[in-house]
């Protein structure tokens, strides 16, 4: 049976989906973009700040499900410009221990919701 996970500490979904779905011990987190949940505004202009906000949104959802970044087994990063990969990776890397970091793919895409520069989704297991 699935359990819906939503928290006001992360942005409300902007479509017909939930922030995350928990099935048994596995949490599937929808892609998070750099929206500040306190204001509802996009964080723009600096890819590192945008990445940090996306990661903080993911952290809030993990917290709501009783998990941490240590539980994350897979991430997907979608970026608008692969030339920003190193800056995104620098911020992303601060959330994980290099020895136990999850599997990941990073894909350059033409556009993302609200035309942001980065979107990150995760799968975590207790």
PEVEN-V592281 format. One record per pair of residues at least 12 apart in sequence whose C-alpha atoms are under 8 Angstrom apart, sorted by the first residue. I is the first residue (numbers start at 0). GAP is how many residues later the second one is. Records with the same first field share a line. If there is no record, write none. Layout:
I=GAP ; GAP
This chain:
0=22 ; 23
1=19 ; 20 ; 21 ; 22
2=18 ; 19 ; 20
3=14 ; 15 ; 16 ; 17 ; 18
4=13 ; 14 ; 15 ; 16 ; 17 ; 56 ; 59 ; 60
5=12 ; 13 ; 14 ; 55 ; 58
6=12 ; 53 ; 54 ; 57
7=29
8=28 ; 29 ; 48 ; 51 ; 52
9=26 ; 27 ; 47 ; 48 ; 50 ; 51
10=24 ; 25 ; 26 ; 29 ; 46
11=25
17=12
18=42
19=41
21=43
24=100 ; 101
25=97 ; 98 ; 99 ; 100
26=38 ; 96 ; 97 ; 98
27=94 ; 95 ; 96
28=29 ; 32 ; 92 ; 93 ; 94
29=91 ; 92
30=88 ; 89 ; 90 ; 91
31=22 ; 23 ; 25 ; 26 ; 87 ; 88 ; 89
32=17 ; 20 ; 21 ; 80 ; 83 ; 85 ; 86 ; 87
33=16 ; 17 ; 18 ; 19 ; 20 ; 23 ; 82 ; 84 ; 85
34=18 ; 19
35=17
36=20
43=72
46=37 ; 40 ; 41 ; 70 ; 71
47=39 ; 40 ; 43
49=67 ; 68
50=37 ; 40 ; 41 ; 67
51=39 ; 40
53=64 ; 65 ; 66
54=37 ; 40 ; 65
57=63 ; 64
66=57 ; 59
68=26 ; 27 ; 55
69=26 ; 30 ; 31
70=53 ; 54 ; 55
71=29 ; 30 ; 50 ; 51 ; 52 ; 53
72=28 ; 29 ; 30 ; 49 ; 50 ; 51 ; 52
73=28 ; 29 ; 30 ; 48 ; 49 ; 50
74=27 ; 28 ; 29 ; 30 ; 45 ; 46 ; 47 ; 48
75=28 ; 29 ; 30 ; 31 ; 44 ; 45 ; 46
76=27 ; 28 ; 29 ; 30 ; 41 ; 42 ; 43 ; 44
77=28 ; 29 ; 30 ; 31 ; 34 ; 40 ; 41 ; 42
78=27 ; 28 ; 29 ; 30 ; 33 ; 38 ; 39 ; 40
79=28 ; 29 ; 30 ; 31 ; 32 ; 36 ; 37 ; 38
80=27 ; 28 ; 36
81=25 ; 26
